[in-house]
Amino acid sequence: MDVATANPASTDTLVGGVENLKINSQAKAVREPTSVDECRQRLEKAIKSKGLQQFYPEVTNELAERAANLVNELRDKKQCSWEMANQFAILALYDLAILIDDSDSMVYDQKGARIKTLQKILNAIADIYNLAREQGILTVRFLNATKGKKNVTAKTVKTVIKGHDYGGVTRIGTELKKKILDKFVLGVDMKKPLLIMVITDGAAEGESTNLLESVIKNCIYELSKEGGTAKGPNSVAFQFSRVGDDDGAMELLKKLDDDKEVGIYVDCLPMTNRLEDLGEKPERKWVLMSKLLLGAISDYWDGADEEIDDETKGTLDPKANTNDDSDEEDEEVDGSDEEDEE
C-alpha cells in the first residue's frame, strides 16, 4: 500500500488510465442495467475475500437489490461508467464513519481553502453513500468537538461543516480510539463491518509518537480474538487522506502505509491523488472517489496507486483484477441530540 511520491504528471496519468472504463453514449444507451444476481455474486465474492461471513452468512435479496440500485443510479444519473459503477456495489456491505481534522490550521493555512475542499468531498461521499445505506453515512466526527453528526445524507451533509468552530490540535490516535473505535467497534456487537475514513491536514500532534499505529494495531488484535463480540480483523477498514499541502500530513500517510504491521489494514490516498483534484470532469471524479471509498476494502483499488504511478502500465481496468469517552453523543443532523446505543 505504498503512498505515491509527488509527480505532477501522475494525475493526468491516472485519469488517462481509466479511458478504457469510459462508455461512449451510444454503447451506454443499449447496455442493460446491472442485475440483482450480478451484484449478489459480486457481494458474495467480496464477503469470501474479506472473511465477512460472520456478518453475512448469505446475501439477502434486500442487500443485493440495494447494491444493484446503487450501481445503476451511479451509471444512469451520476455520470459514472458502467465498469467503474460496478465496483461500488461492495459499499452496501459497510457502514461508514468519518473522522475529520478540525484543528486551527484548517482555517488559517491556505486562507480557508481546505474547508471548501472538505465540503466538496463530503458532498460527493454523501451522494454516493446515500445509495449504499438508506440513512447515509453512519457518523461524522471531529477531532476537537465533543459532538458529531449521525446518519448524514445527501440532503443534510451541508449541516456538518456549516458553523463549525475550528480549533485545537491533531490528536488522531487519541480521538480515533475515543470517538470511533470505542463507540462503534471495540466491545460492540457490530451488525456490519465499518469503513473508517480519516481526513487530516497535518501530522498527529499533542499525543505520544506512534500512538496512532498502536491504536490501529490494538484494534486489529482485539478483533482477531475468538469468542465475544469480535468478528475478525476485517471488521474494520481504515482509509487515510490529507487535505491541503502540509508536508507533515504527507509524512503521516507514508509512515502508515510503510508500517509492516499496520500497512496491510490501512489504505492511504496517494499524494498524486489529492482531494483538491475532485474537479468537474466525471472521469477525474470517479477515479478519485473509487480510490477514496474502495481503497481500504477492495484488493484492486488498494493496489491501484502502485499501477497509477507506473506509466508503462497503460490502463487502469477493474476487470483486470482476478482475485472520547462512552458518554459522548452524536448529534442528529436535524439538530436534536441522541445518545448512541451501548
C-alpha positions in Angstrom: 0.0 0.0 0.0 2.7 2.4 -1.0 1.9 6.1 -0.9 3.0 7.6 -4.2 5.5 10.4 -4.2 4.6 13.7 -5.8 4.6 13.7 -9.5 2.8 16.5 -11.4 2.1 14.2 -14.3 0.6 11.4 -12.3 -2.9 12.9 -12.0 -3.2 13.1 -15.8 -1.8 9.6 -16.0 -4.4 8.4 -13.5 -7.2 10.0 -15.5 -5.8 8.7 -18.8 -5.6 5.2 -17.3 -9.4 5.0 -17.0 -10.2 5.8 -20.6 -10.9 2.2 -21.1 -13.5 2.4 -18.4 -15.5 5.1 -20.1 -18.5 4.1 -22.1 -19.5 6.2 -25.0 -23.0 7.4 -25.1 -24.1 5.1 -27.9 -22.9 2.0 -26.1 -24.2 3.1 -22.8 -27.7 3.6 -24.2 -28.0 -0.1 -25.2 -26.3 -1.6 -22.1 -28.7 -3.5 -19.8 -28.8 -2.4 -16.1 -26.7 -4.4 -13.7 -28.9 -7.2 -12.4 -29.5 -8.2 -8.8 -27.9 -11.6 -9.4 -24.8 -10.0 -10.8 -24.5 -7.8 -7.6 -25.2 -10.8 -5.4 -22.3 -12.7 -7.0 -20.0 -9.6 -6.6 -21.0 -9.3 -2.9 -20.5 -13.0 -2.2 -17.0 -12.8 -3.7 -16.2 -9.7 -1.5 -17.5 -11.5 1.6 -15.4 -14.5 1.0 -12.3 -12.5 0.1 -12.5 -10.3 3.3 -13.8 -13.0 5.7 -17.0 -11.3 6.4 -19.1 -14.5 6.8 -20.0 -13.7 10.4 -21.7 -10.6 9.2 -23.2 -12.1 6.1 -23.8 -15.9 6.2 -25.8 -15.2 3.0 -26.5 -12.3 0.7 -30.2 -11.4 1.2 -32.3 -10.2 -1.7 -32.6 -6.8 0.1 -28.9 -6.4 0.2 -28.3 -7.5 -3.4 -31.1 -5.2 -4.6 -29.6 -2.2 -2.8 -26.2 -2.9 -4.4 -27.8 -3.2 -7.8 -29.7 0.1 -7.3 -26.5 1.8 -6.2 -24.6 0.7 -9.3 -27.4 1.6 -11.7 -28.0 5.0 -10.1 -24.3 5.9 -10.4 -24.2 4.8 -14.0 -27.5 6.4 -15.1 -27.7 9.6 -13.0 -24.2 10.3 -11.8 -22.1 10.0 -15.0 -20.1 7.0 -13.7 -19.1 4.5 -16.3 -20.6 1.0 -16.2 -17.4 -0.9 -15.3 -16.5 1.6 -12.6 -20.0 1.8 -11.1 -20.0 -1.9 -10.6 -17.0 -1.6 -8.3 -19.1 0.5 -5.8 -21.5 -2.4 -5.2 -19.5 -3.6 -2.2 -20.2 -0.4 -0.3 -23.6 -1.9 0.5 -21.7 -4.3 2.9 -20.2 -1.5 5.0 -21.2 1.3 7.3 -19.1 4.4 7.0 -17.6 6.6 9.8 -15.6 9.7 9.1 -13.2 11.4 11.4 -12.2 15.0 10.4 -9.3 17.1 11.4 -10.8 20.4 12.7 -7.5 21.9 14.1 -6.6 25.6 13.8 -4.6 25.0 10.6 -7.8 24.1 8.7 -8.8 27.8 9.0 -5.6 29.7 9.0 -3.5 27.8 6.4 -4.3 28.4 2.7 -6.9 31.0 3.7 -9.6 28.5 4.5 -9.4 26.7 1.1 -9.1 23.4 3.0 -12.6 23.8 4.4 -14.0 24.4 1.0 -12.3 21.2 -0.3 -13.6 19.3 2.7 -17.2 20.4 1.9 -16.9 19.3 -1.7 -15.5 15.9 -0.7 -18.2 15.3 2.0 -20.9 16.3 -0.6 -19.6 13.7 -3.0 -19.2 11.0 -0.4 -22.7 11.5 1.0 -24.2 11.5 -2.5 -22.7 8.0 -3.1 -23.3 6.6 0.4 -26.9 7.5 0.5 -27.3 4.8 -2.1 -25.3 2.3 -0.1 -27.2 2.9 3.2 -30.6 4.4 3.4 -29.6 6.5 6.4 -26.4 7.7 4.7 -23.1 8.0 6.5 -23.3 6.4 9.9 -21.4 9.2 11.7 -19.1 12.2 11.1 -16.9 13.2 14.0 -14.3 15.9 14.5 -11.0 15.6 16.4 -11.7 18.6 18.7 -15.5 18.6 19.0 -17.5 16.7 21.7 -20.4 16.0 19.4 -20.7 14.8 15.8 -23.4 14.2 13.2 -25.3 10.9 12.9 -26.9 9.5 9.7 -25.6 12.1 7.3 -27.4 12.0 4.0 -27.0 13.9 0.7 -29.7 16.3 1.9 -28.2 17.0 5.3 -24.4 16.9 4.6 -24.1 20.7 4.4 -25.0 21.0 8.0 -21.9 19.0 9.1 -19.4 21.9 8.4 -21.7 24.9 8.5 -21.0 27.0 11.5 -18.4 24.5 12.9 -16.0 26.0 15.4 -12.4 25.1 14.3 -9.6 25.0 16.8 -7.3 22.6 18.7 -4.6 20.1 17.8 -4.4 17.0 15.7 -4.7 14.1 18.1 -5.6 11.5 15.6 -4.8 8.3 17.5 -6.5 9.6 20.7 -9.7 10.7 19.0 -9.9 7.7 16.6 -10.0 5.4 19.6 -12.3 7.5 21.7 -14.8 8.7 19.1 -14.9 5.9 16.6 -13.4 2.6 17.8 -14.7 2.7 21.4 -18.2 3.7 20.3 -18.7 1.6 17.2 -16.1 -1.3 17.1 -14.4 -2.5 20.3 -16.7 -4.4 22.6 -19.6 -3.7 20.3 -21.8 -6.3 18.7 -21.3 -4.9 15.2 -24.1 -5.5 12.7 -22.0 -4.5 9.7 -18.3 -4.1 9.0 -17.1 -0.5 9.4 -15.2 1.6 6.9 -13.3 4.3 8.8 -12.2 7.4 6.9 -9.8 9.8 8.4 -9.2 13.2 6.7 -6.4 15.3 8.1 -4.5 18.4 7.1 -1.4 17.8 9.2 0.7 15.3 11.2 -0.5 14.0 14.5 0.4 16.1 17.5 -0.5 16.5 21.1 -0.1 12.8 21.7 2.7 10.3 22.0 4.7 9.3 19.0 3.4 6.2 17.2 0.1 6.3 19.2 -1.9 6.2 16.1 -0.2 3.0 14.9 -0.6 1.5 18.4 -4.3 2.2 18.4 -4.8 0.5 15.0 -2.7 -2.5 16.0 -4.6 -2.9 19.2 -7.9 -2.7 17.4 -6.9 -5.4 15.0 -5.6 -7.6 17.9 -8.9 -7.3 19.7 -11.0 -8.0 16.7 -8.9 -11.1 16.0 -9.7 -12.7 19.4 -12.0 -15.7 19.3 -15.3 -15.5 21.1 -17.1 -12.5 22.5 -18.4 -9.9 20.0 -15.3 -9.8 17.8 -15.9 -10.8 14.2 -12.4 -10.8 12.7 -9.7 -8.3 11.8 -11.5 -7.3 8.6 -14.5 -6.0 10.6 -12.9 -2.6 10.2 -11.0 -1.0 7.3 -9.0 2.3 7.6 -8.7 4.9 4.9 -6.5 8.0 5.4 -6.3 11.0 3.2 -5.0 14.6 3.5 -6.5 17.9 2.6 -4.1 20.8 1.9 -0.4 20.8 1.2 1.2 20.2 4.6 4.3 18.0 4.4 3.5 16.6 7.8 0.3 15.1 6.6 2.2 13.5 3.7 4.8 12.0 6.0 2.0 10.7 8.2 0.3 8.8 5.4 3.6 7.4 4.1 4.5 6.2 7.6 1.2 4.4 8.0 1.5 2.8 4.6 5.1 1.7 5.2 4.4 0.2 8.6 4.8 -3.6 8.3 2.1 -4.4 10.8 -0.4 -1.6 10.2 0.0 -1.2 6.4 -2.0 -4.2 5.4 -5.0 -2.9 7.2 -4.7 0.7 6.1 -5.1 2.4 2.7 -3.8 5.9 2.1 -4.8 8.2 -0.8 -1.7 8.7 -2.9 -0.1 12.1 -2.8 -0.7 12.4 -6.5 -4.4 11.9 -5.9 -5.3 14.9 -3.8 -8.7 15.7 -2.5 -8.4 19.1 -4.2 -8.4 17.2 -7.6 -12.0 16.3 -7.4 -12.6 18.6 -10.3 -15.6 18.8 -12.6 -14.7 16.1 -15.1 -16.5 12.8 -14.4 -13.6 10.6 -15.1 -11.4 12.5 -12.7 -14.0 12.5 -10.0 -14.8 8.8 -10.3 -11.2 7.7 -10.1 -10.6 9.8 -7.0 -13.8 8.6 -5.3 -13.1 5.0 -6.2 -9.7 5.2 -4.5 -11.1 7.1 -1.6 -14.1 4.8 -0.9 -12.8 1.5 -2.1 -9.1 1.6 -1.5 -9.4 0.1 2.0 -12.0 -2.6 1.1 -11.1 -3.6 -2.4 -7.9 -5.5 -3.3 -7.9 -4.0 -6.7 -8.3 -0.3 -5.6 -5.9 -0.9 -2.7 -3.1 -1.6 -5.2 -4.3 0.8 -7.9 -2.0 3.6 -6.7 1.0 1.4 -7.5 -0.2 0.9 -11.1 -1.1 4.6 -11.4 2.5 5.8 -11.0 3.9 3.3 -13.5 3.1 5.0 -16.7 4.1 1.9 -18.6 1.1 0.0 -17.2 -1.1 1.7 -19.8 -4.6 1.2 -18.4 -6.4 1.1 -15.1 -9.1 -1.5 -15.5 -11.0 -3.1 -12.7 -11.8 -6.1 -14.8 -8.0 -6.9 -14.8 -8.1 -8.0 -11.2 -8.6 -11.7 -10.7 -8.8 -12.0 -7.4 -14.0 10.2 23.5 -15.5 8.7 26.1 -18.5 6.4 26.1 -20.8 9.3 27.4 -20.1 11.4 24.3 -23.0 11.9 22.0 -23.6 12.1 18.3 -25.9 15.0 17.2 -28.6 14.2 14.8 -28.4 16.3 11.7 -31.8 17.9 12.3 -30.3 19.4 15.4 -31.7 17.1 18.1 -29.4 15.2 20.4 -29.5 11.4 20.6 -27.1 9.2 22.6 -25.6 6.3 20.8 -26.9 2.9 21.8 -24.4 1.0 24.0 
